[in-house]
Each structure stands twice: as structure tokens, then as C-alpha cells.
Amino acid sequence: MILALFIIYHLLHLTAGTVGFRAGEYQHLAVYHNVAAAFSVWYISLFYIVAMACLCLHLDHGIWSMLQTLGWNNARTTAGLKGLSRGLALIVFAGFISVPVAVLAGWLR
């Protein structure tokens, strides 16, 4: 449910520009400007980071479940496969939060 609400907010925010921007701040097709303006607001960045943490948990579970469904887990491989699913989910998490973190840190303007 959290991810579904995030997707709706994300589309309204960065695609349509109808929420999260002051009047006249959103510029149609100016992606870099819109991303920098959007993530310069700390609570919007925090919301995105929390949503990506939820996605990370969801991916961890989904990857692990896929590996179980394929029958790749057994007593010898379980620990490694759990590590693989967590590692992949954390890589996706780090990639997605790098943009709001970079804007908040002042690396992107």
C-alpha cells in the first residue's frame, strides 16, 4: 500500500508537477531543474528515502522468494542466497536514494 501511494505521489510530483512545487517552480520537460528543486525540500527527500526503504524490503523479500520458488535454496545455499537478495536490494536502495541525498548535500544544484 505504501509503495502504491508513493507511485501515485511520484507521478503527480515529478511527472505532472501538480504537487510538491511552489507556483511557477515546475518547468515542463526541465527534468534536472525539477529534480533539483523537488529534492531541495528536506521532507520531500525524506519521504522518497523512506519509500525507497520500503521498496528495498519488498525487493529483498521478492528476490528471496523467487530464488526459493526456483528451488535454488537448500541447507548449503540458504545463507548465500539470503545475502544475495539483501545485497541486490541494498544496491537498488543506494542507487535510488543517491539523487535526493546528492541534492540535500549540495552536490547537485
Order of alpha helices (4+ residues) and beta strands (2+ residues): alpha-alpha-alpha-alpha
